[in-house]
């Protein structure tokens, strides 16, 4: 055993490997602790969404009196709910989320280098990256924040069919400067030069009714810093 452990230590030293920690939660009433997560709003809108706890999952808040078409249109800001795990990660990581959506979109895995605050002191995204699934595939969005104004661009995408009301597992890997997503047998990746060494990981529901059943993260926690 000692010889085996010594060999592992030598391999790690020579290959610069870092052993990841594993975290997992089920979004049942007793399967996660909301206080371990940070709710974060979009800088695009004033709305500050919360999660609705159900028996086997959580879902984003949506205006009940609005139609699904309005969720994707003029009432979209009221469908936005997002959170990140309160402790940031560093280096390579993998995050897997079990989810579904209706009618067309748009559950998201979010990668956020830092968090800011709005004028009311509420946590708000600054630069961040979104891996967004919908009924026609996956979009990778890069959001930036300059001079108090948010903007965004589509960094990559892949087109394929996904069905509403069907549970999928979305897996996102961060490998150096690569972001690699896989879902339903499809794998898509791209090189993101501005990907930070340290970041928060989480989920977002918007532009529809999005359900999240579980989440797991394999990664190395960064040195702890107080949230803004």
C-alpha positions as CSV (number, residue, x, y, z in Angstrom):
1,X,0.0,0.0,0.0
2,X,2.8,2.4,0.9
3,X,4.6,1.7,-2.4
4,X,1.3,2.3,-4.3
5,X,0.7,5.6,-2.5
6,X,4.3,6.6,-3.2
7,X,3.8,5.9,-6.9
8,X,0.6,8.0,-7.0
9,X,2.4,10.9,-5.3
10,X,5.3,10.7,-7.8
11,X,2.8,10.6,-10.7
12,X,1.0,13.7,-9.4
13,X,4.3,15.6,-8.9
14,X,5.5,14.7,-12.4
15,X,2.2,15.3,-14.2
16,X,1.1,18.3,-12.1
17,X,-2.2,16.6,-11.4
18,X,-4.8,18.0,-8.9
19,X,-7.3,15.7,-7.3
20,X,-10.8,17.1,-7.5
21,X,-13.4,17.1,-4.8
22,X,-16.9,15.8,-5.5
23,X,-20.1,17.6,-4.5
24,X,-23.6,16.4,-5.3
25,X,-27.2,17.5,-4.4
26,X,-30.7,16.3,-5.2
27,X,-33.1,19.2,-5.5
28,X,-35.7,17.5,-3.2
29,X,-36.8,19.4,0.0
30,X,-34.2,17.6,2.1
31,X,-31.6,17.0,-0.7
32,X,-30.0,20.5,-0.7
33,X,-29.5,23.6,1.5
34,X,-30.4,26.9,-0.1
35,X,-28.1,28.7,2.3
36,X,-25.1,27.0,0.6
37,X,-26.0,28.8,-2.6
38,X,-26.1,32.4,-3.7
39,X,-29.1,33.8,-5.7
40,X,-27.8,36.1,-8.4
41,X,-29.8,38.5,-10.7
42,X,-29.2,39.4,-14.3
43,X,-27.8,42.9,-14.9
44,X,-30.2,43.2,-17.8
45,X,-33.4,43.3,-15.6
46,X,-34.6,44.5,-12.2
47,X,-36.3,41.2,-11.5
48,X,-34.7,39.1,-8.7
49,X,-36.1,35.6,-9.1
50,X,-36.3,32.8,-6.5
51,X,-36.7,29.0,-6.8
52,X,-40.0,27.2,-6.3
53,X,-39.5,24.0,-4.4
54,X,-41.4,21.0,-5.6
55,X,-41.3,17.4,-4.4
56,X,-38.6,16.1,-6.7
57,X,-37.1,19.3,-8.2
58,X,-36.9,23.0,-8.1
59,X,-38.1,25.3,-10.9
60,X,-37.7,28.9,-11.8
61,X,-40.4,31.4,-10.9
62,X,-42.7,32.3,-13.8
63,X,-45.6,34.7,-14.0
64,X,-48.5,32.3,-13.7
65,X,-51.0,34.5,-15.5
66,X,-48.7,34.9,-18.5
67,X,-48.7,32.5,-21.5
68,X,-45.7,30.4,-22.5
69,X,-45.3,32.7,-25.5
70,X,-45.1,35.7,-23.1
71,X,-42.5,33.8,-21.0
72,X,-40.2,33.9,-24.1
73,X,-41.2,37.4,-25.0
74,X,-42.3,40.5,-23.1
75,X,-42.5,38.7,-19.7
76,X,-39.1,36.9,-20.1
77,X,-37.4,39.1,-17.4
78,X,-39.9,37.7,-14.8
79,X,-38.8,34.1,-15.6
80,X,-35.2,34.6,-14.7
81,X,-33.9,32.7,-11.6
82,X,-30.2,31.9,-11.1
83,X,-27.9,30.8,-8.4
84,X,-24.3,29.7,-7.9
85,X,-22.6,27.5,-5.3
86,X,-21.3,29.9,-2.7
87,X,-17.7,28.6,-2.9
88,X,-15.7,29.3,-6.1
89,X,-13.7,26.7,-7.9
90,X,-10.2,26.9,-9.6
91,X,-8.7,25.0,-12.5
92,X,-10.5,22.2,-14.4
93,X,-13.9,21.1,-13.3
94,X,-17.0,19.2,-14.4
95,X,-20.6,20.0,-13.6
96,X,-23.6,17.7,-14.4
97,X,-27.2,18.8,-14.1
98,X,-30.4,16.7,-14.5
99,X,-33.1,19.0,-16.0
100,X,-36.0,19.4,-18.3
101,X,-37.9,22.4,-19.8
102,X,-41.2,23.5,-21.3
103,X,-42.2,24.7,-23.8
104,X,-39.0,25.5,-25.7
105,X,-36.2,26.7,-23.4
106,X,-33.9,27.5,-21.6
107,X,-32.1,25.8,-18.7
108,X,-28.6,27.0,-18.3
109,X,-25.3,26.1,-16.6
110,X,-23.5,29.3,-15.7
111,X,-19.8,30.0,-15.1
112,X,-19.1,33.3,-13.4
113,X,-15.6,34.7,-12.7
114,X,-16.9,37.3,-10.2
115,X,-20.1,38.7,-8.8
116,X,-21.1,42.3,-8.4
117,X,-24.0,44.1,-6.7
118,X,-26.8,46.3,-8.1
119,X,-27.8,49.6,-6.6
120,X,-29.9,47.8,-4.0
121,X,-27.1,45.6,-2.8
122,X,-28.4,42.4,-4.5
123,X,-25.9,40.0,-6.1
124,X,-25.6,40.6,-9.8
125,X,-23.6,39.0,-12.6
126,X,-20.8,40.7,-14.3
127,X,-18.8,38.8,-16.9
128,X,-20.2,35.3,-17.1
129,X,-20.6,32.3,-19.5
130,X,-23.8,30.4,-20.2
131,X,-24.3,27.0,-21.6
132,X,-27.9,27.0,-22.6
133,X,-30.1,24.2,-23.9
134,X,-33.3,24.5,-25.8
135,X,-35.4,22.5,-28.2
136,X,-33.0,23.2,-31.1
137,X,-29.7,22.3,-29.4
138,X,-27.1,24.2,-27.3
139,X,-25.9,27.8,-27.3
140,X,-22.8,29.1,-25.6
141,X,-23.2,32.8,-24.5
142,X,-20.4,35.1,-23.3
143,X,-21.8,38.0,-21.3
144,X,-19.6,41.0,-20.5
145,X,-20.1,44.1,-18.4
146,X,-18.5,47.4,-19.3
147,X,-19.1,50.9,-17.9
148,X,-22.2,49.7,-16.1
149,X,-23.8,48.2,-19.2
150,X,-24.2,44.4,-20.0
151,X,-23.8,43.0,-23.5
152,X,-23.5,39.5,-24.8
153,X,-22.5,37.4,-27.8
154,X,-23.0,33.8,-29.0
155,X,-19.6,32.2,-28.7
156,X,-20.5,28.8,-30.1
157,X,-23.6,26.6,-30.8
158,X,-24.8,23.3,-32.1
159,X,-28.1,22.4,-33.7
160,X,-30.0,19.2,-32.8
161,X,-33.4,18.3,-31.5
162,X,-34.3,18.2,-27.8
163,X,-37.8,17.6,-26.5
164,X,-39.7,19.4,-23.9
165,X,-40.9,17.6,-20.7
166,X,-38.0,15.0,-21.2
167,X,-35.3,14.8,-18.5
168,X,-31.8,15.2,-19.8
169,X,-28.4,15.3,-18.2
170,X,-26.3,18.4,-19.3
171,X,-22.6,17.9,-18.5
172,X,-20.1,20.8,-18.9
173,X,-16.4,20.3,-18.5
174,X,-13.8,23.1,-18.0
175,X,-10.4,22.0,-19.3
176,X,-7.9,24.8,-19.4
177,X,-9.4,27.3,-21.8
178,X,-11.9,24.8,-23.2
179,X,-15.6,24.6,-22.4
180,X,-17.1,21.2,-23.5
181,X,-20.8,20.4,-23.2
182,X,-22.5,17.0,-23.7
183,X,-26.2,16.2,-23.7
184,X,-28.2,13.3,-25.2
185,X,-25.3,11.8,-27.0
186,X,-24.0,15.1,-28.5
187,X,-20.7,16.7,-27.5
188,X,-19.8,20.3,-28.3
189,X,-16.8,22.3,-27.3
190,X,-14.9,25.5,-28.1
191,X,-11.9,27.4,-27.0
192,X,-12.6,30.4,-24.7
193,X,-9.5,32.6,-24.3
194,X,-11.1,34.7,-21.5
195,X,-12.1,31.7,-19.4
196,X,-10.8,32.6,-15.9
197,X,-8.7,30.4,-13.6
198,X,-11.3,30.9,-10.8
199,X,-15.0,31.0,-11.1
200,X,-18.4,30.2,-9.5
201,X,-20.6,27.4,-10.9
202,X,-24.4,27.3,-10.9
203,X,-27.7,27.1,-12.8
204,X,-30.2,29.5,-14.4
205,X,-33.8,29.0,-15.5
206,X,-35.4,31.5,-17.9
207,X,-37.7,32.1,-20.9
208,X,-39.8,29.1,-20.0
209,X,-40.5,26.7,-17.1
210,X,-37.2,24.9,-16.2
211,X,-37.0,22.1,-13.7
212,X,-33.7,21.0,-12.1
213,X,-33.6,17.6,-10.4
214,X,-30.0,17.2,-9.3
215,X,-26.5,18.6,-9.7
216,X,-23.0,17.4,-9.2
217,X,-19.7,19.2,-9.4
218,X,-16.2,17.6,-9.6
219,X,-13.6,20.3,-9.0
220,X,-11.1,21.9,-6.7
221,X,-12.4,24.7,-4.5
222,X,-10.5,27.9,-4.8
223,X,-9.1,29.7,-1.8
224,X,-12.1,31.0,0.1
225,X,-12.9,34.7,-0.2
226,X,-15.9,36.5,1.2
227,X,-18.8,37.1,-1.2
228,X,-19.3,40.7,-2.4
